Amino acid sequence: MAANAVPDHVDVIVVGSGAGGLSAAVVARHAGLDVLVLEKESLYGGTTARSGGVLWVPGHGKNPASAPADSFDDALTYMRHEAGAQFDEDRVRAFLENGPAMVRFFESETSVAFLPVPEFSDYHPGAPGARSGGRSLVAAPYDAGALGDEVRRLRPPLREITFVGMMFNASQEVAHFFNCTRSLRSAAYVTKRLFQHALEMLRHGRAQRLTNGNALVARLARSAFDLGVTVRTEAPVQSLVFEEGRVTGVRARIGGELRTVRARRGVVLASGGFPQDPVLRARLFSHAPTGSEHWSPAPPGNTGDGWRLAESVGGLTSSALPNAAAWIPVSRVPRGGDRFGVFPHLIDRYKPGIIAVTRDGQRFVNEAHSYHDFGQALRAKCAQGEDTCAWLIADHRAMRRYGLGFAKPFPVPLLPHLWSGYLLRGRTPAELAQRAGIDAQVFERTVANFNADAVHGRDPAFGKGDTAYNRYLGDASHQPNPCVAPLDKGPYYAVKLVMGDLGTFAGVRTDASARVLGASGGPIAGLYAVGNDALSVMGGNYPGGGITLGPAMTFGYIAARHLAQPQATKARPASGPRAAPLAAA
């Protein structure tokens, strides 16, 4: 169990408890260092606990022998293509060289276990060096009981992407739920899962079969607790201790008391980026001029602490990337009163019989492209408009077969969503358009033009279903194109999409050892940044599933190994002018 007592001196302090922070903590403790994790919120796990738990790690070594071989050079070529002008070869090479070693370490030395997803394609499979599958891993399911009492502090999964509190593991399990009214095998599977989940809720009050990011955090946390890492929640770090050009500790509010805790080796910033900070959003998100025109499913505590802490001691931050965050279309789910949840649209857009249009009634993107590409297209289309939004449209057949956003497929009723206004319905495309505030005449033409080709499984306008990645999340049982079908069975349905994110890309500049860089261009002694606190190694692009967690755990591994070296305490002190910290919200 993690101890509650916080000593005055440790070797390493980790700020944040997501995958990057816990990875650094576990590796550092395994190397014999005393480690303290400080988490500002009452729950540990950060955004990782709400995520899909997927890691993008080329050459991870977990694929079956029959899978096509990957190569370091191909992965390097792909990342160079994806990052473009922001390609940082030293950091990219560090990621690619250490990623497989990170996977081997965690599987051999800790409670962490991964499953390969060999059919999960890179998001741009036609690009140089890309692969049509095999670079992504997912955390293996985990029994919450293994955490003992510590499960109470584990952040639960995002409510909107569960079903009656139940988590799903990867697309294969989701497929069973889509097919439960059409397949005896799927119906049996779903019945068994629902029964097991009901028993878990009765006995424990929460799901015990943890999957996705919840499983990853649980496995990392179990490993940390077993090694004796102290994980203190409700312990926000207020400032860094900076003495003689070196970070030597933190000042944090622990148990209601402002305390100074010294770090003999260093401090690792892993606080989850700034997706919930309106000041940084207003500064860096062009679609959110006041900072409030953006809705993130990240935890409320991800407010740019790492960014400000680094700047306060002269650390460099960068917003030069072409995209400051990993964009995703989301919908706002009414929870009663003025409260709304955030639903990330990860699966429905790929299905046949579903398209997206903006207020002018026109399609603007291949709906089955990655969420980041979809988000880029939406921002570009609405750049000159009043509101960055779109509508996801389905006919009745697609609605009942696949669902739309938070509205689930048959046999789950639609009326609650129609009553709340989350879901709009019209007998005809024109009636639906009028209710949504979409140009009805243009929308009717859009649907008619789409249907003319969709009956043959084609989408000449945007190529929906043309790539391996598109098809991976389509409906394989629908042919000839698993992503395309006409919208010709009324009534018709719409859900409004707005801009969200799956984590921030802009962040603290670091070197290949995850050390924070100062104004002189050299590292600031004793300070590291990983995960979404660090400037994305992907250069503001999104090459494949897991490009946040793969680098987060890899650079957590790299940072901890560097901290464990004797010379980590002898790094040259930083010099030069300090950057002015951004004002707090």
Residue, then its C-alpha position, 0 to 999 in steps of 0.5 A: m500500500a502507498a504510505n500517507a506519510v510524506p518525508d521531507h527529502v526523497d530522491v525523485i518527486v513526480v508531479g502527476s499520476g497518469a501513465g507518464g508520471l507513474s511510469a517514471a515513478v515505477v522505473a525510478r523506484h525499481a532502480g533503487l530511488d526513493v520516489l514521491v508522487l504528488e497528485k493535485e486531485s483526490l483520484y490518481g490516474g489522470t487522463t490516462a484512466r479515462s483513455g482507451g489505454v492504447l500505446w503506439v510503440p513501433g517494434h514493440g515485439k508483441n505481435p504474432a509471428s505471422a504479422p509483417a515485420d516492422s523496422f526502425d528505419d520505416a518508423l523513423t521515416y513515418m515520423r519524419h513525414e508526419a512531424g514535418a518541419q517540427f521533426d526533432e530527430d534526437r527525441v524521435r530516435a530516443f522514443l523509437e530506440n527505448g519504446p520496445a525496451m520500455v515494453r519489455f521492462f514493464e512486462s518482465e518487472t512489474s504488474v503491467a501487461f500489454l496485448p497487441v492489436p495487429e490489425f490496428s492501422d496507422y492513421h495515414p497508411g499510405a504515407p512513407g514508412a506507415r504500416s497497416g497494422g501492428r504498432s499499437l498495444v493496449a493494456a490487458p484487462y485487470d481485476a480491480g480487486a488486486l488494488g485492494d483499498e487503493v481502488r477507491r482512489l482510482r479515477p473511474p473511466l469517463r462516464e459517457i463512454t461506459f454503458v451502465g458503468m461497464m467498460f469495453n475492451a477494444s473494438q472486438e468487444v464493442a462489435h459484440f454489443f453492436n451485433c447482440t440482436r443479430s448474432l446468438r454468439s454475440a447475444a450470449y457474450v453480451t448477456k454474460r458480460l451484463f450479468q457479470h457487471a451487475l454482480e460486480m456493481l452489487r458487490h463492489g459498487r463499481a466495475q471490477r473488470l478494468t479495461n483500457g486506460n483504467a486497466l493501464v493505470a491500475r497495473l501501473a499503480r499496483s506496481a508502484f505500491d508493490l515497490g513502495v512508491t508513495v502516491r499522495t493525492e490532494a497534494p497540489v504542487q504550488s511552486l518549484v524550489f530553484e537554488e543555484g541554478r538547479v531544481t531541488g524540490v517542490r512546495a506543495r499543499i499536503g494535508g492542508e499544509l504548505r510544505t517544502v519537500r526536497a528532491r535529491r535527484g530531480v522533479v518530473l513534471a507529468s501533470g497532464g497538459f492544459p486542456q482544462d485551462p481557459v487562459l492557455r486555451a484562449r491563447l493557443f486554440s484559435h477556435a476558442p477565443t475566450g477559452s470557453e469554446h472548447w470541451s475536453p473530456a480530460p479531468p478538471g485538474n489538467t490546467g497547465d501546472g507543468w507549463r507554469l512550473a517549468e516557465s517559473v524557473g526559466g524552462l522553455t515552452s512552445s506553441a509553434l506546432p501546427n496543432a496545439a492539441a489532439w483534436i476530436p469532435v465531441s458532443r455535450v451530453p445533458r446531465g440535468g440543470d446546467r451540467f453537461g458531460v462530454f462524449p468523444h466521437l471515437i467509433d460512430r463516425y466510421k459506420p455506414g449510413i452516417i455522415a457529417v455536415t456543417r451549418d451550410g448543409q455540406r460535407f467537409v471531410n472523410e468522416a472515417h478519418s482519425y479524430h485529429d484529422f476530422g478536427q483539423a478539417l472542422r476547424a478549417k471549414c469553420a475558421q471564418g464562421e461564428d461557431t466551430c460545430a457540425w452535425l453527425i447525421a444518421d438514418h433510422r437504420a444506422m441509428r438503430r444499428y450503431g447508435l449516434g454518440f451517447a444515444k445507444p443502438f437498439p434496444v436502448p430507447l432513444l426517447p430520453h435523448l430526444w426529450s433532453g435535446y441531445l438527439l434531433r429527429g426529423r421525418t425527412p432530411a429537410e425537416l431534420a435540417q430545419r430543426a438543427g438550423i442547417d441549410a435545408q435545400v443544400f442538405e437535401r442535395t448533399v444527402a441525394n448526391f451521397n446516396a447516389d454513389a453510396v448504394h454502390g459502396r462508393d464515396p468519390a467526394f471524400g473516399k470514406g472507407d478507402t484506407a485500412y484505418n477507415r475500414y478497421l472501425g467500420d462494419a466488416s459485415h457491411q459490404p462492399n464498403p464497411c464505412v458507406a451506405p445510403l441514408d434512405k430510411g427515415p426518420y433521420y437523426a442528428v447530434k451536434l459536434v463541437m471541438g474537444d481534445l484528447g490531450t495537448f501537444a504544445g508544451v515544455r521543451t525537452d531533450a532526448s533524456a526528457r530534461v527541460l530545456g532553458a533559455s540557454g538551450g541546455p537542460i535545467a538541472g533537476l527538472y524533467a517533463v513527460g506526457n502531455d506536459a512535454l512538447s509532443v514528439m509527434g510535431g503536432n500531428y497524430p500518426g496512429g492510435g496511442i501516440t500520447l501514451g506510447p511516448a508518455m510511458t517511454f519518456g517516463y522510462i527514459a527520465a527515470r533511467h537518467l535520474a538513476q545515473p550518478q551524473a544526474t545530480k551533477a548536471r550543469p546548472a541552467s543559466g540565462p534569463r527566465a521566461a515570464p510565467l503565464a498569469a494564472a486563470 
